[in-house]
């Protein structure tokens, strides 16, 4: 199955290309940590794992969700599938 998004590490930062919209997204290291940790976890679990405040993490998650990079189902956050290149 071909993924709708491609990801790569360039100059130490994750860059994601949404092929459907031809949009590039560049993640700072903190956002990348949050995104990579979204494996069906709750906000509270993320806060415990990453050591951030729930309010700050919620803001990051909302931004990632707006870009289609995470989804929330039954209060559990999951990262979108990407093909690494």
N, C-alpha and C positions, 0 to 999 in steps of 0.2 A: 504494500500500500504506500502510495506517495504522500508524504506529509505536506500540509499546506504552508508550513513554515520551515525555513532553513536557519540554522544557527551556526555561528563560528566564533572563535576567539581571535580577536585582532588587537594587537598591542595590549594584551592582558585584559581586555574587556569583551564581554559577550555582546555580539551583534546578531539580531534576529531579523530575517527578511520574511515578511508576509507576502507570499507569492500572489495571492488573490488581489491585493491592493497595491503591490509594489512598494510597500512602506518598510523602511528600515527603522529598527528600534535599537538603541544603544543603552545597555544597562550599566549603572554604576555598581561597584562591588557589593554594597549593602542590598540593593535591589536584586542582584543576582543571587545572593545568599537566600533571600526570601523565596524567590522563584524556584530555585533548586530544592528548597525544603518543602514545597507544596506537593505532598504525596498522600493526600487524603487526611490532612491534619486540621485541627481546629485552630482558631486564632490563639486560644490560650496555650495550646501545645506549641505553637510557633514561638510565642513569647517566652515560654520556658526554655525551649531548645536554643533560640537565638539570643536570648537575653535582652530583647527590646521591650519597649512599652507596648501594650496592646493598641493604644491609640495611634502610635507611629506606624506599627505594622499594618493596622487597618487601612491607613492612608496609602501605604505602599501597595497593599493588596487591591485596593480600589483602582489605583493607577494601572496595575498589571491586568486587572479584569477589563478595564476600558480598552486596553490594547489587544484583548483576546488571548492573553498569555496565561491566565489562570481562570478557573471557574469555581464556584461554590455551590455545593449540593448538600443539603441537610447540615449546614454549618461546617462543612469540611472542604478545605481548599485543595485543588489539584491543578498542577501545571499542565499547560497544553503540550501536546506531543510535537516534537521538532525532529528534523533530520539534521544531524551534525555533519558539517562539511569541513 
